[in-house]
Every structure is written in C-alpha cells, then in structure tokens.
Amino acid sequence: MNTPLRTSEDHFQKLARLLDLEAEAEKQETIRSLERQSPAEAEASGNSLINLVIREEDSGLGGRILLTFGKRNENLSLPYSRIGNGSPVILSEEGTHDKDAPSWRGIVSRAHKEMIQVAFTQEPEWDSDRPTFRLDRSTDEISRQRQRLALETARGAKGTRLSILRDVLLGKQNPVFNKLEFPIPFNKKLNDSQNQAVAFALSAEDVAIIHGPPGTGKTTTLIELMRQIARNGQSVLAVAASNLAVDNMLERLIEAGENVIRLGHPARVTPALRTHTLDELAEIHPDMKLARKLTRDAHSLRKQASKYFRVKPDPNLRQSLREEAKQLLNEARQIEDAVTERIISNAKIVCATATGLDSDFFMRRKFDWCIMDEASQSVEPSAWIPVQYANRLVLAGDHFQLPPTVISAEAIRGGFNISMMERLLNVNHGLSRLLNVQYRMHQEIMKFSSDVFYEGSLQADDSVRAALLADLPAVKSSALTDCPIHFIDTAGASYDEEQEPDGDSRLNPLEAELVIKKVHELLACGVTPDQIAVISPYSAQVKYLREKLKHLDLEIDSVDGFQGREKEAVIVSLVRSNRDGEVGFLADTRRMNVALTRARRKLIVIGDSATITSHGFYQRMVEYFESIGAYHSVWEE
C-alpha cells in the first residue's frame, strides 16, 4: 500500500491554495503586460486586437451569442495575433478607463484575416450607440472554476464510488485488481508490453497507470483498451490535457469504427473532425428545428433592443425586449438539453479535454471508465474533474517528459507541477505497466534517453532500429545522412548567448546561423522541408530562427510546443553559452528528454559543451555522443 497523505482535507486544501496562487500569478502577469504597454503596443505583441466594431451578430447552439468583429476602418485587415481559434478572450469597450467597467469572456470561434468571431455565453450589453471594442487574450477562468469545484466535490464525497476512488488515490485504501486475463486483441500488431498494459488496466477495479515513453505507442494502446471496454458493453470518458491529444484519440477511434462523440467548442476541434462533435450532431437533429427558430426570434429581439433610436425610446422598452429574448433562449436550451442527452446516451465513448467537462451537464452522468491521456502534463486539480464522473480511472503518460506548465514560483515550491500520475508513481510502483518497445527512433537516438530515464529498458523495433536519412527516397548518401546523431560543440568559438531586448528569454545568433547552415545542408542532400524540424528550449531563439528561415516551409518551435511530435530530422539549438556555466531551465532534464526523442532518423544537437557540462546530465550526454562517434567541433564545420 502506498503511504497515505495526512488527511484528504489537508490534501485538497493544499491543492486549492496552490491553484489560487497559480491563478493569481497568471492574472498579475497579464496585468503587468497590459499596464506596461499602450493599446497599440499590446496589439503589436499579438495579445490584443483594438479599434474593433461589430460586423455581424448571430446565435449558436446552446444560446451562444456569436459576434463577428472587424477593424473600424473597413480597409484594414486584422494584424498578426496570437488570438486564434479556441482562444479564451476578454471583450471590453474602448474608452472605458474604469477598472470596474464591464467586460465579457468568450471563445474565438473563427479567425480570419479580415474578421474574428467570438462566442459568448453571456450576452454583452453596452450603452453606447456606436461602440468601439478591444479583445485581449485571457486566462481560462472557467477551467479554474471547474478545478475548484472538482476539489470540493472530491473532498466532500461520502459513501459513494467517488469517495472510494479518492481514498485509493490518496493512499488511504488499497487498490483492487482482479485476475489478469488477456482479451482477444482487436489490433493484432500489439507487442507484449502493450497487451500486458491493456490486460493490467482491465483488471483494475480502481486505478491503473500506463507508462508510455517516447514512441512506444501509448495512444495505440489506449485505443485498444477503449475498444475492449466498449466490447464489454461499458462506457468510456476519454480525456486529455490538450485539444490536439483529444482529437488524436477521436480520429483513431473513428478509424476503428467506434461510436464516439467529441465534446467541446467546435472552434477547438480539428475541422475534419467537427462532424463528430456534440454541437454538430445536435444541430442536424430533427428536434433542433424549433430550437433554432426560438434562437432566431431571440436574436431578432436583441437586435431590436440594441439598435440606434433617433428618438429616445421608452426606458423600459430595451429591458423588456431583452427579457423576452432571454425567455425564448431558455426554451431553446431545454430542447437542446434533451437532444444532447439522447445523443450522448447512444455513444459508448465520449472524448473531451479534462477541463472542458461542465459539472452542470455531467452531474447526473456516470461512466464505467475514465481514461486520461497526457496525465503527466496535467496539474492535479484538472485530473479530479473527470474522476468524479467515472467508476474506474486509467492514467497514461510519461512523467519523464514535460511536466504541467506552472508559472507561479511559490506554487512550484508547493509541488503544483507534480501531476496526479507522478505523485502516485512516486509512492506505489505496483500501479503501472511500462511500454518498452519504441517505433520512432534509430536505436542510437533512443539509447541515451533509455539509459538515463528508463533504466535501459527501451527496445527499438526492427522497423526503426537502423533507419537513416540516406534510406529515404531521393536522399543522397553523405556524412550527414549516413549517421543518426551529430553533436556540434561550439565551445571556444565565442558563440555567446544574448538576452532578448524586450523579455527574459535567451538567443544565440551565431548558433542560429549554424542551425541555418545545417538546414541547407540537409535540403541539399534531398531531405524535404516537411521532413525537418528545428526546436529550441528558448522562445527568443525560436522567434529569431523563424524570421531567418521564413522563406522555407519549415517547422520551428519550442521544445514544449513540439511535445508529442516527430520528424525525420530534428535540429536542437541549446542556446546557452556563458562563462559561468549557467544552463537556466535546461536544468529541467525532462525538457531535454523531449528534445532528444523527436527525431526518427537524424538528430543534430548544437551547443557549448564548456557551458552545459557544468550540469551532470549534459556531461553524460556529451560523453555518450563521443562514445558513438557523434561528437564534432564547430571548427570542423
């Protein structure tokens, strides 16, 4: 049995406190950013859009208000922005300097060069006849609220299945496993460790963990598990930390012919998969005809209430029209609730992000299983949201890759960056099964991470064990393409790092030029741009390289942004080069584990050994590169 936490109340109170610290840190970061920037500077940074007017109004499923904005000057397009489909935003009226001035939270449903559409659950109301608006990127406060409520629900549970799961997850009660039986697999290509993981998970009465290192087919294993559960006539709630991971599961389940539904705002779903969202399925349901008529009538009344009057109207007229509109929307929502209930009841598998689960919608619903992918990337309060809706829990991920993103230093000191999955593995190793065959990397690319993070347990499948760039069609054999790893040491060459002018990130221009040189050498050998990725732990280096290589259709991203991705050839720019041996957040070796395991056939790492080997992990990495003949000095380039 794992060592129990003091009391469940202590644990949940601590999590709630850390959640508040993180929320406050995010809020203060946003405030600082807005305060030190003029509106024009905020727009130039990509975090805001200003001088907007409403071009169109519409209504969507569930009574959402859809407002489409464009620049007041119709000849102007919208500038580059980090505000895209699915972004949470805050709408405010320009010219209102009062901190208590009204604002409205929404989700971007469509973003184009000329227009941006935002969906609101609360109807924005303003007094100006011809207002001008501003949109700012926002933290997702709805997710925070759901996390807080989930913690309160789990802490207060008594005499329920949730109370038993809670006690198991807190180490106060032993997990129960039934006799291990191997089902007939749907996927005949599963390896032994994958079949073992599926059978182990199915034997769990409470909780099980599937530990999936890079390239080991974790999602393939989870799909098999879900299909086995559905075969037994049971229901599954499949969740993940990111919309991308949820969509990946959804796509694989659809390909397998499973009856599956995707929850969440359609704007946050891959366009090709939107026909499987609850919203789209409900929209084509015959009973929705009346609901759509009611929302149209409500929209007409709202439009009438907000239009400009030359003669001042009766002061009660606007309010009366708005109240009537709200009544019609309530009737529409009742119809929509009945429709969505029927649709979900017919689905064996429901996919959603963990924080996208609405307690009002799910409070009467219970799934036989909750399967949580990317569990090691979610803060623990997020994991408690789906737990309350399921009888059994399977966590899948890799705690040796990127942890949850936390910006509050105090919250990190309190352990807020430790996921539920990692916490459980730290105290009870009997809860997990390891996937040990990887299908992504050449064995020499795999070996260092296998030795350092996975006790040397990973094996490269025959299909990838010796795969090189030179084996690809149209790729010429060369010194660069005939070996899997190339480490270029810039020590002693004055490739000095710099701090970005307007931030805290780091860049290394000379190292970037070497990256560019290697990109062109790969292209000259016949490697195509879509087969290459350039990644760096530092956003300033990413930004610099994107500008320098913007003429190429090349993927350039941060390590965090490339989690879960892979390419035939990957160039890693480490950036750090200084006399003090400071490695910054390179010290989080999990980030480097991700960086080193993205390449299938060719890994190129560029860095200053004199700086990075001050850290034991990088000393070991350089020694490994030397042992396989992958070490090269920059003076050889």
SEZA-965741 format. One record per residue (C-alpha): residue number from 0; residue in three letters; x, y, z. Coordinates in steps of 0.2 Angstrom, whole numbers. Layout:
% residues N
NUM:ALA:X:Y:Z
...
***
This chain:
% residues 637
0:MET:0:0:0
1:ASN:6:17:-4
2:THR:9:29:10
3:PRO:-6:39:14
4:LEU:-7:58:14
5:ARG:-11:65:31
6:THR:-30:69:28
7:SER:-40:71:12
8:GLU:-45:88:18
9:ASP:-27:93:20
10:HIS:-23:87:3
11:PHE:-37:96:-6
12:GLN:-35:112:4
13:LYS:-17:112:-1
14:LEU:-21:110:-20
15:ALA:-35:123:-19
16:ARG:-22:135:-11
17:LEU:-9:131:-25
18:LEU:-22:133:-38
19:ASP:-26:151:-32
20:LEU:-8:155:-32
21:GLU:-6:150:-50
22:ALA:-22:159:-55
23:GLU:-16:175:-46
24:ALA:2:173:-55
25:GLU:-7:172:-72
26:LYS:-18:187:-68
27:GLN:-3:198:-62
28:GLU:7:193:-77
29:THR:-7:198:-89
30:ILE:-10:214:-79
31:ARG:9:218:-80
32:SER:9:215:-98
33:LEU:-6:227:-101
34:GLU:0:240:-90
35:ARG:17:242:-97
36:GLN:10:243:-115
37:SER:-1:255:-124
38:PRO:-15:248:-134
39:ALA:-5:249:-150
40:GLU:10:240:-141
41:ALA:-2:227:-135
42:GLU:-9:224:-152
43:ALA:9:223:-159
44:SER:13:210:-146
45:GLY:0:199:-153
46:ASN:-10:198:-137
47:SER:-24:211:-141
48:LEU:-34:217:-155
49:ILE:-40:236:-154
50:ASN:-52:248:-164
51:LEU:-65:234:-167
52:VAL:-83:236:-172
53:ILE:-96:223:-173
54:ARG:-99:217:-191
55:GLU:-112:203:-188
56:GLU:-122:196:-174
57:ASP:-129:178:-174
58:SER:-134:164:-162
59:GLY:-126:147:-160
60:LEU:-130:130:-151
61:GLY:-134:132:-133
62:GLY:-139:150:-134
63:ARG:-121:156:-138
64:ILE:-120:174:-144
65:LEU:-109:175:-159
66:LEU:-102:192:-163
67:THR:-90:195:-178
68:PHE:-78:209:-176
69:GLY:-68:219:-189
70:LYS:-57:235:-189
71:ARG:-67:251:-188
72:ASN:-58:256:-204
73:GLU:-65:243:-216
74:ASN:-50:244:-227
75:LEU:-39:237:-213
76:SER:-36:219:-211
77:LEU:-33:211:-194
78:PRO:-14:211:-189
79:TYR:-4:196:-184
80:SER:-11:190:-167
81:ARG:-9:175:-155
82:ILE:-28:176:-154
83:GLY:-34:161:-164
84:ASN:-47:148:-165
85:GLY:-51:142:-147
86:SER:-43:156:-138
87:PRO:-51:162:-122
88:VAL:-53:181:-124
89:ILE:-60:196:-114
90:LEU:-71:209:-124
91:SER:-71:227:-117
92:GLU:-77:243:-124
93:GLU:-63:256:-128
94:GLY:-63:272:-120
95:THR:-69:265:-103
96:HIS:-54:268:-91
97:ASP:-63:262:-76
98:LYS:-56:246:-69
99:ASP:-74:241:-64
100:ALA:-80:244:-82
101:PRO:-90:229:-89
102:SER:-81:216:-99
103:TRP:-86:199:-106
104:ARG:-77:182:-108
105:GLY:-79:172:-124
106:ILE:-70:160:-135
107:VAL:-64:163:-153
108:SER:-74:153:-164
109:ARG:-67:159:-181
110:ALA:-52:169:-185
111:HIS:-49:176:-202
112:LYS:-38:190:-210
113:GLU:-52:202:-210
114:MET:-64:196:-197
115:ILE:-64:187:-180
116:GLN:-79:179:-172
117:VAL:-81:176:-154
118:ALA:-94:165:-145
119:PHE:-101:172:-128
120:THR:-112:163:-116
121:GLN:-117:179:-108
122:GLU:-124:192:-119
123:PRO:-113:208:-120
124:GLU:-123:224:-116
125:TRP:-117:242:-118
126:ASP:-124:259:-118
127:SER:-115:267:-132
128:ASP:-124:268:-148
129:ARG:-108:266:-159
130:PRO:-96:257:-148
131:THR:-78:253:-152
132:PHE:-71:237:-144
133:ARG:-55:228:-139
134:LEU:-51:210:-137
135:ASP:-37:203:-126
136:ARG:-31:186:-124
137:SER:-36:179:-107
138:THR:-33:165:-95
139:ASP:-46:152:-94
140:GLU:-56:156:-78
141:ILE:-70:144:-82
142:SER:-57:130:-81
143:ARG:-51:136:-64
144:GLN:-69:136:-58
145:ARG:-71:118:-63
146:GLN:-55:113:-55
147:ARG:-60:121:-39
148:LEU:-77:113:-39
149:ALA:-70:96:-43
150:LEU:-58:98:-27
151:GLU:-73:102:-16
152:THR:-83:88:-23
153:ALA:-70:75:-21
154:ARG:-66:81:-3
155:GLY:-84:81:2
156:ALA:-89:64:-5
157:LYS:-96:51:7
158:GLY:-102:34:4
159:THR:-100:35:-15
160:ARG:-89:27:-28
161:LEU:-80:44:-29
162:SER:-76:43:-10
163:ILE:-68:26:-13
164:LEU:-58:32:-28
165:ARG:-52:47:-18
166:ASP:-46:36:-4
167:VAL:-37:25:-16
168:LEU:-29:39:-25
169:LEU:-24:47:-8
170:GLY:-16:31:-2
171:LYS:-29:28:12
172:GLN:-36:12:4
173:ASN:-28:-2:-6
174:PRO:-32:-3:-25
175:VAL:-40:-19:-30
176:PHE:-35:-29:-45
177:ASN:-44:-44:-52
178:LYS:-36:-59:-60
179:LEU:-26:-54:-75
180:GLU:-34:-61:-91
181:PHE:-29:-57:-109
182:PRO:-43:-52:-120
183:ILE:-43:-56:-139
184:PRO:-35:-41:-146
185:PHE:-43:-30:-160
186:ASN:-26:-25:-165
187:LYS:-15:-40:-169
188:LYS:1:-29:-171
189:LEU:2:-25:-152
190:ASN:18:-30:-144
191:ASP:19:-40:-127
192:SER:21:-24:-116
193:GLN:6:-16:-125
194:ASN:-5:-32:-122
195:GLN:1:-33:-104
196:ALA:-4:-15:-101
197:VAL:-21:-17:-108
198:ALA:-24:-33:-98
199:PHE:-17:-25:-82
200:ALA:-29:-9:-85
201:LEU:-44:-20:-87
202:SER:-40:-30:-71
203:ALA:-41:-14:-61
204:GLU:-56:-10:-50
205:ASP:-50:7:-46
206:VAL:-35:14:-54
207:ALA:-21:9:-66
208:ILE:-6:18:-74
209:ILE:1:15:-92
210:HIS:18:22:-93
211:GLY:22:27:-111
212:PRO:40:33:-115
213:PRO:43:42:-132
214:GLY:37:32:-147
215:THR:31:17:-138
216:GLY:13:18:-145
217:LYS:4:24:-130
218:THR:-11:31:-140
219:THR:-12:14:-149
220:THR:-13:5:-133
221:LEU:-26:17:-126
222:ILE:-37:14:-142
223:GLU:-36:-5:-139
224:LEU:-41:-3:-121
225:MET:-56:8:-125
226:ARG:-61:-4:-139
227:GLN:-60:-18:-126
228:ILE:-71:-9:-114
229:ALA:-84:-5:-127
230:ARG:-84:-23:-132
231:ASN:-89:-27:-114
232:GLY:-104:-15:-116
233:GLN:-96:-2:-104
234:SER:-94:17:-107
235:VAL:-78:27:-108
236:LEU:-74:45:-104
237:ALA:-58:48:-114
238:VAL:-49:64:-109
239:ALA:-33:73:-111
240:ALA:-24:89:-107
241:SER:-24:97:-124
242:ASN:-37:98:-138
243:LEU:-24:90:-150
244:ALA:-22:75:-140
245:VAL:-41:73:-138
246:ASP:-43:75:-157
247:ASN:-29:62:-160
248:MET:-39:49:-149
249:LEU:-55:54:-158
250:GLU:-48:51:-175
251:ARG:-41:34:-171
252:LEU:-57:29:-163
253:ILE:-67:34:-179
254:GLU:-55:25:-190
255:ALA:-58:9:-179
256:GLY:-77:11:-182
257:GLU:-81:15:-164
258:ASN:-97:25:-159
259:VAL:-88:41:-152
260:ILE:-93:59:-148
261:ARG:-82:74:-146
262:LEU:-87:87:-133
263:GLY:-80:104:-133
264:HIS:-82:121:-143
265:PRO:-81:116:-161
266:ALA:-68:130:-164
267:ARG:-56:120:-153
268:VAL:-58:104:-164
269:THR:-49:100:-179
270:PRO:-60:105:-194
271:ALA:-61:87:-202
272:LEU:-67:80:-185
273:ARG:-81:93:-182
274:THR:-95:82:-189
275:HIS:-92:71:-173
276:THR:-94:85:-161
277:LEU:-109:86:-150
278:ASP:-113:103:-157
279:GLU:-113:97:-175
280:LEU:-123:81:-171
281:ALA:-136:91:-161
282:GLU:-138:104:-175
283:ILE:-144:91:-188
284:HIS:-156:83:-176
285:PRO:-174:85:-181
286:ASP:-179:92:-164
287:MET:-167:106:-166
288:LYS:-178:115:-179
289:LEU:-189:123:-166
290:ALA:-174:127:-155
291:ARG:-166:136:-170
292:LYS:-182:146:-173
293:LEU:-183:151:-155
294:THR:-165:157:-155
295:ARG:-168:167:-171
296:ASP:-183:175:-163
297:ALA:-172:179:-148
298:HIS:-159:186:-159
299:SER:-171:197:-168
300:LEU:-177:204:-151
301:ARG:-160:208:-145
302:LYS:-156:217:-161
303:GLN:-171:227:-159
304:ALA:-166:231:-142
305:SER:-148:237:-146
306:LYS:-152:247:-162
307:TYR:-150:265:-163
308:PHE:-165:276:-160
309:ARG:-166:294:-167
310:VAL:-180:297:-154
311:LYS:-176:292:-136
312:PRO:-187:276:-133
313:ASP:-197:271:-118
314:PRO:-183:267:-104
315:ASN:-192:250:-101
316:LEU:-193:245:-119
317:ARG:-175:239:-121
318:GLN:-176:229:-105
319:SER:-192:222:-110
320:LEU:-186:216:-126
321:ARG:-170:208:-118
322:GLU:-181:199:-105
323:GLU:-192:192:-119
324:ALA:-176:186:-128
325:LYS:-169:178:-113
326:GLN:-186:168:-110
327:LEU:-185:162:-128
328:LEU:-167:156:-126
329:ASN:-172:147:-110
330:GLU:-185:137:-120
331:ALA:-172:134:-134
332:ARG:-159:127:-121
333:GLN:-172:115:-114
334:ILE:-175:107:-131
335:GLU:-156:107:-134
336:ASP:-153:98:-117
337:ALA:-165:85:-121
338:VAL:-157:82:-138
339:THR:-139:82:-132
340:GLU:-144:69:-118
341:ARG:-151:57:-131
342:ILE:-135:59:-142
343:ILE:-123:56:-128
344:SER:-133:41:-121
345:ASN:-131:32:-138
346:ALA:-112:34:-138
347:LYS:-100:22:-129
348:ILE:-85:33:-129
349:VAL:-85:52:-126
350:CYS:-70:62:-129
351:ALA:-66:79:-121
352:THR:-52:89:-113
353:ALA:-52:86:-94
354:THR:-55:105:-90
355:GLY:-69:105:-104
356:LEU:-81:95:-93
357:ASP:-96:105:-87
358:SER:-102:99:-70
359:ASP:-120:105:-74
360:PHE:-120:95:-89
361:PHE:-112:79:-81
362:MET:-119:79:-64
363:ARG:-132:65:-67
364:ARG:-120:55:-78
365:LYS:-108:41:-73
366:PHE:-95:32:-85
367:ASP:-89:15:-81
368:TRP:-71:21:-85
369:CYS:-61:37:-87
370:ILE:-45:36:-97
371:MET:-34:51:-96
372:ASP:-20:53:-109
373:GLU:-6:66:-106
374:ALA:-9:63:-87
375:SER:8:68:-83
376:GLN:5:85:-91
377:SER:-10:90:-81
378:VAL:-10:98:-64
379:GLU:-18:88:-51
380:PRO:-34:98:-49
381:SER:-38:95:-68
382:ALA:-37:76:-65
383:TRP:-50:77:-52
384:ILE:-63:84:-64
385:PRO:-65:68:-74
386:VAL:-63:57:-59
387:GLN:-79:62:-52
388:TYR:-89:56:-67
389:ALA:-81:38:-68
390:ASN:-80:22:-58
391:ARG:-63:17:-63
392:LEU:-48:28:-69
393:VAL:-33:24:-81
394:LEU:-19:37:-81
395:ALA:-7:37:-96
396:GLY:8:47:-100
397:ASP:26:49:-96
398:HIS:32:59:-81
399:PHE:50:59:-88
400:GLN:44:71:-101
401:LEU:37:89:-99
402:PRO:28:92:-83
403:PRO:12:103:-81
404:THR:15:121:-85
405:VAL:16:132:-69
406:ILE:21:150:-69
407:SER:20:153:-50
408:ALA:36:150:-41
409:GLU:28:148:-25
410:ALA:15:135:-32
411:ILE:30:126:-39
412:ARG:39:125:-22
413:GLY:22:118:-16
414:GLY:23:104:-28
415:PHE:9:110:-40
416:ASN:19:105:-55
417:ILE:18:87:-49
418:SER:4:78:-58
419:MET:-8:65:-50
420:MET:1:52:-61
421:GLU:18:57:-55
422:ARG:13:58:-37
423:LEU:5:40:-37
424:LEU:21:33:-46
425:ASN:32:41:-33
426:VAL:24:30:-19
427:ASN:16:15:-27
428:HIS:25:7:-42
429:GLY:13:-8:-42
430:LEU:0:3:-51
431:SER:9:4:-68
432:ARG:14:-5:-83
433:LEU:28:1:-94
434:LEU:28:1:-113
435:ASN:45:-4:-118
436:VAL:46:-6:-137
437:GLN:48:11:-147
438:TYR:43:13:-165
439:ARG:50:30:-169
440:MET:69:32:-167
441:HIS:85:24:-173
442:GLN:92:14:-158
443:GLU:107:26:-156
444:ILE:95:41:-154
445:MET:85:31:-142
446:LYS:98:24:-131
447:PHE:104:39:-121
448:SER:86:43:-115
449:SER:83:25:-112
450:ASP:98:23:-101
451:VAL:96:39:-91
452:PHE:77:40:-89
453:TYR:70:22:-91
454:GLU:84:11:-84
455:GLY:89:5:-101
456:SER:73:-4:-103
457:LEU:68:3:-120
458:GLN:70:-8:-136
459:ALA:70:-1:-154
460:ASP:58:-11:-165
461:ASP:66:-19:-181
462:SER:57:-6:-192
463:VAL:66:9:-185
464:ARG:82:1:-176
465:ALA:94:6:-190
466:ALA:84:18:-201
467:LEU:94:33:-208
468:LEU:90:48:-218
469:ALA:100:40:-233
470:ASP:87:26:-233
471:LEU:74:38:-238
472:PRO:69:40:-257
473:ALA:78:54:-266
474:VAL:90:57:-251
475:LYS:109:57:-256
476:SER:121:47:-245
477:SER:133:58:-236
478:ALA:142:61:-220
479:LEU:127:70:-213
480:THR:114:57:-219
481:ASP:123:41:-216
482:CYS:124:43:-197
483:PRO:110:45:-184
484:ILE:117:58:-172
485:HIS:128:74:-175
486:PHE:133:84:-160
487:ILE:142:101:-164
488:ASP:152:108:-150
489:THR:153:127:-151
490:ALA:165:129:-136
491:GLY:179:141:-138
492:ALA:171:149:-153
493:SER:163:164:-145
494:TYR:145:159:-149
495:ASP:139:169:-134
496:GLU:121:169:-129
497:GLU:111:186:-128
498:GLN:96:191:-118
499:GLU:81:196:-129
500:PRO:79:215:-129
501:ASP:61:215:-123
502:GLY:60:200:-112
503:ASP:68:187:-101
504:SER:72:173:-115
505:ARG:89:170:-122
506:LEU:95:169:-140
507:ASN:112:164:-148
508:PRO:113:172:-166
509:LEU:129:163:-171
510:GLU:122:147:-165
511:ALA:107:151:-176
512:GLU:117:154:-191
513:LEU:125:136:-189
514:VAL:107:129:-187
515:ILE:103:138:-204
516:LYS:118:131:-212
517:LYS:114:113:-206
518:VAL:96:115:-213
519:HIS:103:120:-230
520:GLU:115:105:-230
521:LEU:100:93:-226
522:LEU:90:101:-240
523:ALA:105:99:-252
524:CYS:105:81:-248
525:GLY:87:79:-254
526:VAL:78:80:-237
527:THR:62:90:-239
528:PRO:57:104:-228
529:ASP:42:95:-221
530:GLN:54:81:-215
531:ILE:64:94:-204
532:ALA:60:102:-188
533:VAL:71:115:-178
534:ILE:67:116:-160
535:SER:75:126:-145
536:PRO:71:127:-127
537:TYR:71:146:-129
538:SER:57:156:-137
539:ALA:68:170:-142
540:GLN:79:158:-152
541:VAL:63:151:-160
542:LYS:57:168:-165
543:TYR:74:173:-172
544:LEU:75:157:-182
545:ARG:58:159:-189
546:GLU:62:176:-195
547:LYS:78:170:-203
548:LEU:70:154:-211
549:LYS:53:161:-215
550:HIS:56:158:-234
551:LEU:56:139:-230
552:ASP:41:129:-226
553:LEU:49:123:-210
554:GLU:43:119:-193
555:ILE:52:129:-180
556:ASP:45:128:-162
557:SER:50:127:-144
558:VAL:53:110:-135
559:ASP:36:112:-126
560:GLY:27:116:-142
561:PHE:34:100:-151
562:GLN:29:88:-137
563:GLY:21:73:-145
564:ARG:28:77:-162
565:GLU:41:69:-173
566:LYS:51:72:-189
567:GLU:64:63:-199
568:ALA:77:75:-195
569:VAL:77:87:-180
570:ILE:90:101:-176
571:VAL:91:106:-157
572:SER:98:123:-153
573:LEU:103:123:-135
574:VAL:107:142:-135
575:ARG:116:143:-118
576:SER:134:149:-119
577:ASN:142:159:-105
578:ARG:157:159:-94
579:ASP:148:155:-78
580:GLY:141:138:-84
581:GLU:123:143:-81
582:VAL:111:132:-90
583:GLY:95:140:-84
584:PHE:79:129:-87
585:LEU:90:117:-97
586:ALA:92:110:-79
587:ASP:75:103:-81
588:THR:81:87:-90
589:ARG:64:81:-94
590:ARG:63:95:-107
591:MET:79:89:-115
592:ASN:72:71:-115
593:VAL:58:78:-126
594:ALA:70:87:-137
595:LEU:82:72:-139
596:THR:67:60:-144
597:ARG:58:69:-158
598:ALA:70:63:-172
599:ARG:66:47:-182
600:ARG:82:46:-192
601:LYS:93:61:-189
602:LEU:97:71:-173
603:ILE:108:86:-174
604:VAL:112:95:-157
605:ILE:121:111:-156
606:GLY:128:118:-140
607:ASP:143:124:-130
608:SER:150:109:-120
609:ALA:160:121:-109
610:THR:144:128:-103
611:ILE:132:114:-102
612:THR:143:101:-95
613:SER:143:110:-78
614:HIS:127:100:-76
615:GLY:129:81:-74
616:PHE:116:76:-86
617:TYR:124:86:-101
618:GLN:141:79:-96
619:ARG:134:62:-98
620:MET:126:67:-114
621:VAL:142:73:-122
622:GLU:151:58:-116
623:TYR:138:47:-125
624:PHE:139:57:-141
625:GLU:158:54:-140
626:SER:157:36:-137
627:ILE:147:33:-153
628:GLY:157:45:-164
629:ALA:144:58:-165
630:TYR:155:72:-157
631:HIS:161:86:-169
632:SER:169:103:-165
633:VAL:162:118:-173
634:TRP:180:121:-180
635:GLU:176:106:-192
636:GLU:161:114:-199
***
